[in-house]
């Protein structure tokens, strides 16, 4: 690939992946802001629960409408809609004058996250060269982890410089003069990267695969010439896409789902992968990190903050493992290794919590984060964007992304009741069992897609090849 073309590919992929940074910041922000919001706005615990959960509800809605958006408007303009919602949501959160307005703003933020979590991996899978497709999609996950870490660090600084020292006591003469400005700064900080994202997406090319599916072949060829290593590679890929599109009937993804058993298999596989990603317990660590650290025996505010930042930093650094090796080792070996380590680590968390070995429990949590960050975190999104055939891709990824957000909501809602009913150790053990189940399902059904074109995967699928053999 020429230097000019490689720079173009990197810019395109980075700007699309920037949605992940906003996604990560918004995931990480609310845990440390919610007590400030409660005191400043004078709202009840019930309203705070709605503030926390409304973003996930909005994300589910955004994910479910994204299939129609990307099919009708294209991948690029769906990202424009997502970026616009990010800007509006960040402004709404920063300016909210009561709980209702804040909930509405958080729903708007959630919609933007849902659209981005659907569209960004899809767009990256269709634009990136097949030799680095996994790496480019993983960049999206890396920026999510950087966003989470950024929110943890910034929010900890704000909290530590707003609290007088004793938990629950808030001063008005520290770094930020009052709690109202503190939480508004936490929630409104995404406005800056949101504006950068909104400006940048207008410079992104449209997806060549979407253009060809809409009969705009010449425009697609011009774009491929800019983002491929040579004219021969661009022409060959264009012809492969044209051949695939020529066999399509123009039916909707849902119609294809009803008619084609082979397509139903990849839809079910995508849903299963996303459910397994959530059932391992990762977002419990992210959403309830401070509570888990305290449950492990570290009860001070300082320890919880340091532990939360350590979780975020570990998450970022371990994602670089996936970036370095996903297109070398392949998707399937990385997933199996990751879930194996997660099962052992979460079992360790359960055992060490039960026997009150606090430091060992925290170390096990960090090992779990490392395993997730190089495997299930990025690789599930990569696979879900690769395995669906072009004609039903929007529908298939709608189903898998929707499953991710619905299970995310369900697990977040059931964690504290499970903790109360079973205790911390038994709850962690339950998540470990889910990782063991994942290993068997991956071995039986997940294909290796490393270095394989999307069109070759689709051809094998439509010819009735077994799911685990689609990449052969």
N, C-alpha and C positions, 0 to 999 in steps of 0.2 A: 504494500500500500504506500502511495506517495506521501511525503510529509504533509502536503496540503490536504490530501484526503483524510489522513489520520487525524489531523487537527479538527477537521470538519466533523468527523465521526465522534471524537471526544466531546466537542462542544455540544453537539446534538444530544448525545447520551447524558452528559452532565446536566444540561438544562431540564431534560425530562425527569432525571433522577432528583432534581432539586425539590420536587414535590415530597420526596421522602424526608428531607430535612424539616419541612413544615409539619409533616405527619408526626415525626419524632418529638419535636418541641411540644406539640399539642398533647401528645400522650403523656409526656413527663411532667407537664406544668401543674396539673390540677391537684396532685397529692399534697404539694407543699403550699398551695394557695388557699385551700378550702377553709382553713380555720380563720384566716384573715377575712375572707369573704363573709363568713358566718357572723363575725363580730361587727364588721363595718356596715353590712346591709341589714343586720338584725334579723336574719332568716333562720328558720328551723332546720333541724337535722334532715327532715323530709325534703325540704327545698334543696339542701346541699346534695342530697342523693340524686335529685333530678338534675342538678347542675353537672354532677360527675357523669351520670348515665346518659344525659341527653346527647353528648357528642357521639357515643357509640350508636345510639338510635339514629342520629342523622347520618352516620357513616354507613349503616345498613341500608338506609333509604337511598343514599348516593350510589352505593354499589349496585343496588337492584335496578336503578334507572340507567346505569352507565352503558349497558349493552345496547339499548336503543339509541342512546346519544352517539356512541362511537360508530354504530352502523350507519346512522343517518347523517351526522355532521362530520364524522371522521375523528381520528385519534387526536389530531392537533387541536381542533376547536373544542373538543371535550376537555383537553388540558387548559385551554383558555377559560372555560367555564369554571373549572376547579380553582384556578388561580384567582379569578374574580371573587369567588366565594371565600377563599382564604383572606383576601383583603377586607371584604365586608364583615366577615366573622371576627377578625382581629380588632377592627374598629369598634364593632358592637360590644365585644368583651371589655375593651379598655374604657368605654364610655357608659357601660350599663349602670343605671341608677336604681334598679331593683332586681329582685330575683327572677321575675318573669322575663325581663329584657335579657338578662344574662343567659337564661336557659335558651331563649330563641337564638341568641348569638352563637351559643355553643352548638345548637342544632345546625346552623349554617356552616360552622367550622367542620362539623361532622360530615355534612354533605360533601364539602370540598375534599375531605380525607377519603370518603368512600369512592368518589369519582377518581381521585388520584391513585388510590390503591388498586383500582381496576385498570385504569388507562395507562399509567406510566409503565408497568411491566409489559403490558400488551404492546405498546408503542415501541419500547426498547427491543422486544423480541422480533418485531417486524422490520426494524431499521438497522440493527447491529449486524455486522458480518457473522456468519455461523461459527467462525473460528474463535470469536471472542464474545459470542452472544451471552453465555453464562456470566462472564465477568461484568459485562455492561449492565445486565439486569441486577446483579449483585451490588453494583454501585448504588442502586436505589435503596437497597437494604442498609448499606453502609451509612448513607446519609440519614436514614431513620435513626440508627444508633447514635450518630453524632448529634442529631437533634435532641434525642432523649438526654444524652450527657450534658449538652448545653443547657437545657432547662434545669437539670439537677444542680449544676454548678451555679448558674445565675440565681436561681431561686434560693439556694442555700446561703449565698452571699447576702441576698436581700433579707432573708429571715434572720440570719445571725446579726445583722446590723439594724434590725428593727426590734427584736426581742431584747429585754433588759438582762436576760440571762436565765431567769426562772421560767419554766415552761408555762405559757399562758399569759405572762405579763408582757405587755407591749408598750414600748416607749415612743415618744413623738419627737425625739431630738437626735436620731441617729442618721445613717447614710441617706435613707429616704424618710422624710419628715413625718409621715403618718401611714397607717395601715391601708388607707384607701389607695394612696399612690403606689404602695408596695404591691398589692395584688393586681392592680391595673397594669403595672409595669410587667409583672410576670405573664399575664395573659395577652398583653398587647405587644410584646416584643416580637411576635411573629409578623407584625406589619412590615418590618424592613425586608426580610427575605421574601415575604409575599409579593411586595412591589417589584423586587428583582425578578422573581419567577414570572409574574404577569408580563413584565417587559420582555423577558427572554423568550417566552413561548411563541411570541409573534414571529420570531426569526427561525423557528423550527420548520423543517420541510414536512410535507404531508407523508403519511406512510405509503410507500410504493405498492404494497399489497392491497391497501384500501383503494388507492387510485385505480389500479387495474380491475378490481372488482366492480368499480363504478364506470368502467369503459374508458378511463383516461390514461391510456397506455403510454402515449408519448411523454406526458408529464412525468409519469412514473420512471421512464427510462432516463430522463434528464436528471432526476434526483439520484437514481442508482449510480450514474456516472460520477456524481460528486462524493458518494459515500462508499465506493468500492475501489479495490486496488487497481483495477484495469478495466478497459472497455470490454474485453472478453468476459471477465467475471460479471460485469454489469449486464451484458447482453444475455449471458447464459442464465443468470438468475431471473431476468425479466421473462425469458422464454419459459422457464420452469413454472413461474407464477401464472403466466398466460395459459399454459397447458392445464394447470390445475383448475383455474377459474372457468375454463371452457367446459368443464364437466359439471359445473354447478347449474342448478335449476332456478335459482333466484328465490327459493323458498326461505321462510324465516327460520331462525335457529330452533324455535320451538317445534315447527313442523318437521324439521330434520330430526329433532330429538324423538318425536313420535314415530317417525318412519324408519330410522336407521338404528339397529341394535348396536352396531359398532360404535356409533357416536355416543349412544347412551353410556357405553362402557367408559369412555374418556371423561364424560361429565361426572359419572359416579366416582371415578378415580380422583378427579380434581377436588370434589367435595370431601372425599375421604382424607386426602392429603392435608387439606386445610383444617379439618376437624382434629386430625392427629397433631398438627402443629400447635393447636390451642390446648388440647387435652393433656399435653405434657406438663403444663403449668407455668409456662414462661411469663404470661402477663400477670399472674399472681405475684411473681417476683417483682415485676415492674410496677404494678399498681400498689402493692402492699409491702414493698421493700422495707420501709421503716418499721411496720408492724411485725414483720418476720424477724428483723434484727432484734427487736425488743423481746419477741417470743423466745429467741435463742439465748437471752440473758443479758443483752446490752440495753439497758433501760434509759440511758441519758439521751438528751436531744442531740448532743454533739456526736455521739457514737452512731446514732441513726443517720445523721447527715453524712458523716464520713463513709459509712457503709453503703448508703445510697449512691454516692458518687463513685465508690469503688465498683459497684455493680455496673453503672453506666460506662465507666472507662473500660472495664473488662469486655463489655459487650462490643464496644467500638473496636478495640485491638484485635479481638478474636475474629471479627468479620473480615479482616484482611487475609486470614487464612483461606476463606472461601474465595476471595478475589484472586488470590495467587494460584489456587489449585483446582477450581471448579471446572475449568476447561482443559486441565491436564489429567486429573484423577477421574473425573466424571461425576455425574450427579448421584448415581445409586451407591457407589462405595462410600461417598461422603455422608449420605443420609444414614446408612447402616452404622457407620462408625459413630456418628453424632448421637443417634438414639441409644446406642449401646452405652456410651459414656453417660448420657442423661439418665438412663435407668439406674445405673450404679450410683451416680452422684445424688439423685433424689432419694434413693434408698439410704444413702449415707446421711443426708439431711434429716430424714425421719429418725434414724437410729441415734444420731448425735443429739437431736432435740430431746428424744426420750430419756437419754442418760445424762442430759444437761452438760454435754461437752460443747460449750458455746463457740469457741474458736474453730473447732473441727466442723461444726454445722455451717458456719459462715464460709469456710474454705470450700466445703462441698457445694454451697450455693454458687460460688464463683466458678467452680469446675463445671457445674451445670450450665451457667451462662456461656462459658467458652464453647462447650459442645453445641449448644443451640445456635450460637452466633455463626459458627462455621458450617452448620448443616441445615437443620430444619428452617431456621430463620430465612436465609436467602434462597435455599435450593427449592423449597416448596413453591415459592413465587415463580422461580425460573421454570419449573416443570409445568405448572398450571398454565403458563403462557405459551408453552411449546407444544403440548400434546393435543390441543384442540384443532380440528380442521378449520380452514379459513371460513367456509360458508357458515359454520356454526360457532366460530370462535367467540363472538360477542356473547352469545347465549351461554356457552360453556363456562366462560370466565365469570359471567354474571353469577352463575350458580355457585362456583367455588369461592368467589370473593364474598358473596352474601353469606355462605356457610361460615366463612372465617369470622365475620362480624357478629353473626347471630350466636355462634359458639363463644366468642369473646364476651358478649354481654351475659350469656348464661353462666359462664365460669366466674366472671366478676361478681355476679349476683349471688352465686351459691357458695363462694369461698368462705365468707365470714360465718354463715350458718353451719357449713361443714366443720369449720374450725371449732365452733362452739359445741357441735354434736360429737365429733370424733376426736378432737384434739389435734394439735399441730403435727405430731408424728404420724398418726394414721392418715391424715389428709395428704401429707407429702408422699406417703407410701402408695396411696391411690393414684397419684399422678405418675409415679414410677411404673406402676403396672401398665398404664396407658402407653408409656414409651416401649415397654417390652412387646405389647401388641403391635405397635407400629413397625417394629423390626420384621416381624413375620409377614405383615401385609406388604411391606416394601420389597422383600425378597420374592414374594409370589406375583406381584402385579406391576411394579414400577419399571418402566423401560429405561435404558441408558440412551440419552439424547445428545451426548457430547459430540460436536462436530457434524451433526446430521442436519440437513436442511429441513425446514418446516414442511416443505412440499413432499419430501421423501417420507417423513413421518405420516403425513396425511394419506399418501398412496398406500402405505402398508396397512394403515387403519382401515381404509375403505375396502381393501382386499381381504379383510378378515384375519390378519395376522394377530397373534395373541398380544395383549397389552405389553407384557414384559419384553417382547421381541420387536417392538415397533422401530427401534433404532438400528436394527440389523439390515 
